[in-house]
Amino acid sequence: MSAPDLQPGRGPAGDERGRELSARLATVRGRIAAATHAAGRSDAPTLIVVTKFHPAADVARLAALGVRDVGENRDQEARAKAAETEVLVEGLAGDDSTAAVRWHFIGQLQSNKAKYVVRYAAALHSVDRASLVDTLSAAMGREQDRRREAGLAARDLLDCLVQVDLAPRPAQDRPAGIGARGGATPDEVAALAERIAVADGLRLRGVMAVAPLGLDPAPAFARLAELSAALTSTYPDATWISAGMSQDLEQAVAAGATHLRVGTDVLGPRPPVG
């Protein structure tokens, strides 16, 4: 698929794929607006479009349609896509820095990938263990040194969320076939949040969770909201609640989610891999 036409002043890409994304995006934004109204909220959640397996050209099209936050859950794909997207949206951005795309890493992160993620990610939603906090902090220090030596501007702090495992069932009773959801237990959230809060280069933003597979997501999201309230009582700025995907965004909005991670309903079925 060819790269979209994103010349300054031209607006959204006018090709067939661009029109498809525009329609899908409008539908999802309509769902979010309706859910926000139904919940009696005045603060609409931030939409993070998850672009897993979709090309950088689609990210550029989304940028042309006003999407500023995109998510990935595999470093190798995210790293290459972020670099390619930067080139594709350069003309679109012009002198308007708000047209830049913010990358959210939302998948389980291996410690040896931290040095790459800190180069492109604005936020990491999947901090699930103390050792990863230490690795990320060290990687941020090295990244700042690299930028300074290269004459580049220092990067901002890395926004970090504690990923919480909200599944009530023991591992052996959970549905098979999709792999572990990951996350710290609710009892581990406070200690992990404290570790992030004092770590150099990191900024504690809040909590994240994926609804347990095969169960009503509402109780899980309500529990996440409770954990968020406890967290903000100690860290008033850690207000992010990252929850909700294509199939359960309404329940997440009702529970107070501030960030929604939607992929399929915006981008359509994932293209064949390989």
VEXMARMI-425016 format. One record per residue (C-alpha): residue number from 1; y, x negated, z negated. Coordinates in steps of 0.5 Angstrom, whole numbers. Each point is the difference from the previous one (the first is absolute). Example, Ala and Ser with C-alpha at 12.3 -4.5 7.8 and 13.67 -1.06 7.14 Angstrom:
// VEXMARMI-425016
[1 [-9 -25 -16]]
[2 [7 -2 2]]
END
This chain:
// VEXMARMI-425016
[1 [0 0 0]]
[2 [7 -3 2]]
[3 [5 -1 -5]]
[4 [5 6 -1]]
[5 [7 -1 3]]
[6 [5 -1 -6]]
[7 [6 -2 3]]
[8 [6 1 -5]]
[9 [3 7 1]]
[10 [-6 3 4]]
[11 [-3 3 -6]]
[12 [-7 2 -1]]
[13 [-5 -3 5]]
[14 [-1 5 6]]
[15 [-7 -1 2]]
[16 [-5 5 -1]]
[17 [-3 -4 -7]]
[18 [7 0 -3]]
[19 [1 8 2]]
[20 [-7 1 -4]]
[21 [2 -4 -6]]
[22 [7 3 0]]
[23 [-4 7 0]]
[24 [-5 -2 -6]]
[25 [5 -3 -4]]
[26 [5 6 0]]
[27 [-6 4 -2]]
[28 [-2 -5 -6]]
[29 [8 0 -2]]
[30 [-1 8 0]]
[31 [-6 0 -4]]
[32 [4 -5 -5]]
[33 [6 4 0]]
[34 [-4 7 -2]]
[35 [-3 -4 -5]]
[36 [6 -2 -3]]
[37 [3 6 0]]
[38 [-6 4 -3]]
[39 [0 -5 -6]]
[40 [7 1 -1]]
[41 [2 -7 1]]
[42 [6 -2 3]]
[43 [-2 -8 1]]
[44 [-5 0 6]]
[45 [-5 -5 0]]
[46 [0 -6 4]]
[47 [-5 0 6]]
[48 [-4 -6 1]]
[49 [-3 0 7]]
[50 [-7 -4 0]]
[51 [-1 -3 6]]
[52 [-7 -3 -1]]
[53 [-3 -1 7]]
[54 [6 2 4]]
[55 [4 -5 4]]
[56 [7 -3 -1]]
[57 [2 4 5]]
[58 [-1 6 -4]]
[59 [4 -3 -6]]
[60 [6 -1 5]]
[61 [-1 7 3]]
[62 [0 2 -8]]
[63 [6 -4 -1]]
[64 [4 3 6]]
[65 [-2 7 -3]]
[66 [4 -2 -7]]
[67 [-7 -2 -4]]
[68 [2 -6 -4]]
[69 [-6 -1 -5]]
[70 [-7 -2 3]]
[71 [-6 -1 -3]]
[72 [-6 -5 1]]
[73 [-6 -1 -4]]
[74 [-3 -6 3]]
[75 [4 -7 0]]
[76 [-3 -3 7]]
[77 [2 6 4]]
[78 [7 1 -4]]
[79 [2 -7 0]]
[80 [-1 0 8]]
[81 [3 7 1]]
[82 [6 -2 -5]]
[83 [2 -6 5]]
[84 [-1 4 6]]
[85 [4 6 -2]]
[86 [6 -4 -2]]
[87 [1 -2 7]]
[88 [-1 7 3]]
[89 [5 3 -5]]
[90 [5 -6 1]]
[91 [4 4 5]]
[92 [-1 6 -3]]
[93 [3 -2 -7]]
[94 [6 -4 4]]
[95 [5 -1 -6]]
[96 [-2 6 -4]]
[97 [-5 -3 -5]]
[98 [-2 6 -3]]
[99 [-5 1 7]]
[100 [-4 -6 -3]]
[101 [-7 3 -2]]
[102 [-2 -1 -7]]
[103 [-8 -2 -1]]
[104 [-4 3 -6]]
[105 [-7 -3 -1]]
[106 [-4 5 -3]]
[107 [-7 -3 0]]
[108 [-4 -4 -4]]
[109 [2 -7 0]]
[110 [-4 -6 0]]
[111 [4 -6 -4]]
[112 [-1 -5 5]]
[113 [4 5 5]]
[114 [6 0 -5]]
[115 [4 -5 3]]
[116 [0 3 7]]
[117 [2 7 -3]]
[118 [6 -2 -4]]
[119 [3 -3 7]]
[120 [0 7 3]]
[121 [-1 6 -5]]
[122 [6 3 -4]]
[123 [-5 4 -5]]
[124 [-7 -1 -2]]
[125 [-3 7 -2]]
[126 [-7 -3 -2]]
[127 [1 -5 -6]]
[128 [-7 1 -4]]
[129 [-1 -6 -4]]
[130 [4 -5 -5]]
[131 [-3 -6 5]]
[132 [4 3 6]]
[133 [6 1 -4]]
[134 [0 -8 -1]]
[135 [-2 -1 7]]
[136 [6 4 3]]
[137 [5 -3 -5]]
[138 [-2 -7 2]]
[139 [0 2 8]]
[140 [7 2 -1]]
[141 [2 -6 -3]]
[142 [-3 -4 6]]
[143 [3 5 5]]
[144 [7 -1 -3]]
[145 [-1 -8 0]]
[146 [-2 1 8]]
[147 [6 4 1]]
[148 [5 -5 -3]]
[149 [-3 -6 3]]
[150 [0 4 7]]
[151 [7 2 -1]]
[152 [-2 7 0]]
[153 [3 6 -5]]
[154 [-4 1 -6]]
[155 [-4 6 0]]
[156 [1 6 -5]]
[157 [-5 1 -6]]
[158 [-7 3 2]]
[159 [0 7 -2]]
[160 [-7 1 -4]]
[161 [-3 6 -2]]
[162 [-6 1 -5]]
[163 [-6 3 4]]
[164 [-4 5 -4]]
[165 [-7 2 0]]
[166 [0 7 -1]]
[167 [-7 2 2]]
[168 [-3 4 -7]]
[169 [-8 -2 3]]
[170 [-3 -6 -2]]
[171 [-1 -5 7]]
[172 [-7 3 1]]
[173 [2 7 0]]
[174 [5 -1 5]]
[175 [0 2 8]]
[176 [-3 -6 4]]
[177 [2 -2 7]]
[178 [8 -2 -1]]
[179 [-1 -6 -5]]
[180 [4 -1 -7]]
[181 [7 3 -1]]
[182 [2 -5 -4]]
[183 [5 0 -6]]
[184 [0 -2 -7]]
[185 [-2 5 -5]]
[186 [5 5 -4]]
[187 [0 -4 -6]]
[188 [1 -7 4]]
[189 [7 3 3]]
[190 [5 -2 -6]]
[191 [-3 -7 -1]]
[192 [0 -1 8]]
[193 [7 2 1]]
[194 [3 -4 -6]]
[195 [-3 -6 4]]
[196 [3 2 6]]
[197 [7 1 -3]]
[198 [0 -7 -3]]
[199 [-3 -4 6]]
[200 [5 -4 4]]
[201 [2 3 7]]
[202 [-3 7 -1]]
[203 [3 7 -2]]
[204 [-4 5 -3]]
[205 [1 7 4]]
[206 [-5 4 -3]]
[207 [-7 3 1]]
[208 [-5 2 6]]
[209 [-6 3 1]]
[210 [-5 3 5]]
[211 [-3 7 -2]]
[212 [-7 0 -1]]
[213 [-4 2 6]]
[214 [-3 7 0]]
[215 [4 2 -6]]
[216 [6 5 -1]]
[217 [6 -6 0]]
[218 [4 4 -4]]
[219 [-3 -2 -7]]
[220 [0 -7 2]]
[221 [8 0 3]]
[222 [2 4 -7]]
[223 [-4 -6 -4]]
[224 [4 -5 4]]
[225 [7 3 -1]]
[226 [-2 0 -8]]
[227 [-1 -8 1]]
[228 [6 0 4]]
[229 [4 3 -6]]
[230 [-3 -4 -5]]
[231 [2 -6 4]]
[232 [7 2 2]]
[233 [1 1 -8]]
[234 [-1 -8 0]]
[235 [3 -2 7]]
[236 [5 5 2]]
[237 [0 -3 7]]
[238 [-7 1 1]]
[239 [1 7 3]]
[240 [-5 -1 6]]
[241 [-6 5 1]]
[242 [-4 -2 6]]
[243 [-5 6 1]]
[244 [-2 5 6]]
[245 [-2 -1 7]]
[246 [-1 4 6]]
[247 [-5 5 -4]]
[248 [3 1 -6]]
[249 [8 -2 0]]
[250 [2 7 -2]]
[251 [-4 -1 -7]]
[252 [3 -7 -1]]
[253 [7 3 2]]
[254 [-1 5 -6]]
[255 [-2 -5 -5]]
[256 [6 -4 1]]
[257 [-2 -5 6]]
[258 [6 -5 2]]
[259 [-4 -3 6]]
[260 [-5 3 4]]
[261 [-5 -4 5]]
[262 [-1 4 6]]
[263 [-4 -3 6]]
[264 [-4 5 4]]
[265 [4 6 0]]
[266 [6 -4 3]]
[267 [-4 -5 5]]
[268 [-6 4 1]]
[269 [-7 -3 0]]
[270 [-1 -7 0]]
[271 [-1 -4 6]]
[272 [-7 -3 1]]
[273 [-1 -7 -3]]
[274 [-3 -5 4]]
END
